[in-house]
Amino acid sequence: MFQTNCDGFESRLNAECDAVVSAVRRRQQQLIANARREKTFKQQSYRDQIAQCTSRVHRTTGLLQYSVEVMKEADQTAFLQVRFRALCF
């Protein structure tokens, strides 16, 4: 009788430990999946920010080049027009 109780306890203990290990593994997979999604989201966000900054740099560079050329001109109204565009930029 004692042996039967010990065998039953051992079986239940193994089953409960297996359930705990299974739950931990499921949670581990969920956490890994969440971390990967967050990483992908942040990477895309950084790519978008880089694209926006690159675009802004290109536009600013073009405006500066145009402004340099306009400043070489004797007509001051052309410079004022460029300055107005720069403020609206």
C-alpha positions as CSV (number, residue, x, y, z in Angstrom):
1,M,0.0,0.0,0.0
2,F,2.8,2.4,0.9
3,Q,4.5,1.6,-2.5
4,T,1.2,2.3,-4.3
5,N,0.9,5.7,-2.7
6,C,4.5,6.6,-3.5
7,D,4.1,5.5,-7.1
8,G,0.9,7.6,-7.4
9,F,2.6,10.6,-5.8
10,E,5.6,10.2,-8.1
11,S,3.3,10.1,-11.2
12,R,1.4,13.2,-10.1
13,L,4.6,15.0,-9.3
14,N,6.0,14.2,-12.8
15,A,2.8,15.2,-14.5
16,E,2.7,18.6,-12.6
17,C,6.4,19.2,-13.3
18,D,5.8,18.5,-17.0
19,A,2.9,20.9,-16.9
20,V,5.0,23.6,-15.3
21,V,7.9,23.1,-17.8
22,S,5.4,23.2,-20.7
23,A,3.9,26.5,-19.4
24,V,7.3,28.0,-19.0
25,R,8.3,27.0,-22.5
26,R,5.0,28.5,-23.9
27,R,5.6,31.7,-22.0
28,Q,9.2,31.8,-23.2
29,Q,8.0,31.5,-26.8
30,Q,5.5,34.3,-26.3
31,L,8.2,36.6,-24.8
32,I,10.6,35.8,-27.7
33,A,7.9,36.5,-30.2
34,N,7.0,39.8,-28.5
35,A,10.7,40.8,-28.4
36,R,11.1,40.1,-32.2
37,R,7.9,42.1,-33.0
38,E,9.2,45.0,-31.0
39,K,12.6,44.8,-32.7
40,T,11.0,44.8,-36.1
41,F,8.8,47.7,-35.2
42,K,11.7,49.8,-33.9
43,Q,13.8,48.9,-36.9
44,Q,11.1,50.1,-39.2
45,S,10.6,53.2,-37.2
46,Y,14.3,54.0,-37.4
47,R,14.2,53.4,-41.2
48,D,11.3,55.8,-41.5
49,Q,13.1,58.4,-39.5
50,I,16.3,58.0,-41.5
51,A,14.3,58.4,-44.7
52,Q,12.6,61.6,-43.5
53,C,15.9,63.0,-42.3
54,T,17.6,62.1,-45.6
55,S,14.9,63.7,-47.5
56,R,15.1,66.9,-45.4
57,V,18.9,67.0,-45.9
58,H,18.5,66.7,-49.7
59,R,15.9,69.5,-49.8
60,T,17.9,71.7,-47.5
61,T,21.1,71.1,-49.5
62,G,19.2,72.0,-52.7
63,L,17.8,75.2,-51.1
64,L,21.3,76.2,-49.9
65,Q,22.8,75.6,-53.3
66,Y,20.0,77.7,-54.9
67,S,20.5,80.4,-52.3
68,V,24.2,80.6,-53.0
69,E,23.5,81.1,-56.7
70,V,20.8,83.7,-56.0
71,M,23.1,85.6,-53.7
72,K,25.6,85.9,-56.6
73,E,22.9,87.8,-58.5
74,A,22.6,91.5,-58.2
75,D,18.8,91.3,-58.0
76,Q,17.9,91.5,-54.3
77,T,14.2,90.5,-54.8
78,A,15.3,87.1,-55.9
79,F,17.0,86.6,-52.6
80,L,13.9,87.7,-50.7
81,Q,11.9,85.1,-52.6
82,V,14.3,82.4,-51.6
83,R,14.2,83.6,-48.0
84,F,10.4,83.4,-48.0
85,R,10.5,79.9,-49.3
86,A,13.1,78.9,-46.7
87,L,10.7,80.2,-44.0
88,C,7.9,78.2,-45.4
89,F,10.1,75.1,-45.6
